[in-house]
């Protein structure tokens, strides 16, 4: 492990990433941004702590909660996805079978980390669980801003660019509706930052946490592992070992949890509907853009024309991420490439719903923003002459955010 850390450190940028302590102000600003988003939601829906989760009456979750004397504000109809995380936070180990009242029981229960985090922040107290679950969002924004700032600082940007994490539309939706995107993305960016620190095992744990928050976020670990395997220098066996340290924890954690879910929760026909969320590249976009072109796109939130702008902008960012990722070989570039391709896959029905589309496209938008900002900054930097004194001393360290590094 020591040699692995030394090797990764040898591939670090000359300036490296700033210390976590130096990112404290960025984290505080991110926390305040998250609190502001949550405050706006309370102004909109009222001050009941369960209101942001939008618990509906079309499924049996409302009945399950009422049977346990858990008070929640109910909304006629299907409600929204925050209700599933709220239900899981009351039953994180699935022992009380609350998930039986979900629309897709096994699928929803396969994302445990957000409700577990809310349960922990609430100290396991039933009355405090809505507050603990809502607190996850702003805290995750703080972490995500700090980790994004570290990544971008390694490319020469100011760490304050990390605040862009807070304005990713899917992150804002996640904070306001109590869904998992802020936490999952924060852990994903944390994992990438730890990898650049030369800590692949810690990075693997962070990326595993992202996958346990939303299974699709395992793609961040796949991107990081691919970046390691495709690097130049050292033997294939060594590179494969490095990649395994990043990827295997997430795959193993997801497999074990899904096996547990299958043991605790009976199969349901509704779980199969999750498969339809993704399709052929650009097929769903053709449907969504057709709605926009015909003036038939109606967001399921009060955002007006901004909804169509954000939808089209997300597609443009996905394409840009692919272009920048193909042209470069950095960690953030390769991650942007894979997440850009992922952004082409959502089904048309999903893209037609504004809130869900922004959440689905959040990893693409974030990875694209970091890749573009980091790569564009690198390309505008003037190459510096090598430090002969350091070279003579044997300190010749290539830029990990530049072209292919030795690994």
Secondary structure, 3 states (H helix, E strand, C coil): CHHHHHHHHHCCCCCCCCCCHHHHHHHHHHHHHHHHHHHHHHHHHCCCCCHHHCEECCCCHHHHHHHCCCCCCEECCCECCHHHHHHHHHCCCCCCCHHHHCCCHHHHHCCCHHHHHHHHHCCCCHHHHHHHHHHHHHHHHHHHHHHHHHHHHCCCCCHHHHHHHHHCHHHHHHHHHCCCHHHHHHHHHHHHHHHHCCCHHHHHHHHHHHHHHCHHHHHHHHHHHHHHHCCECCCHHHHHHHHHHHHHHHHHHHHHHHHHHHHHCCCCHHHHHHHHHECCCCHHHHHHHHHHHCCCCCCCCCCCCHHHHHHHHHHHHHHHHHHHHHHCCCHHHHHHHHHHHHCCCECHHHHCCHHHHHHHHHHHHHHHHHHHHHHHHHHHCCCCCCCHHHHHCCCCCCCCCCCCCEC
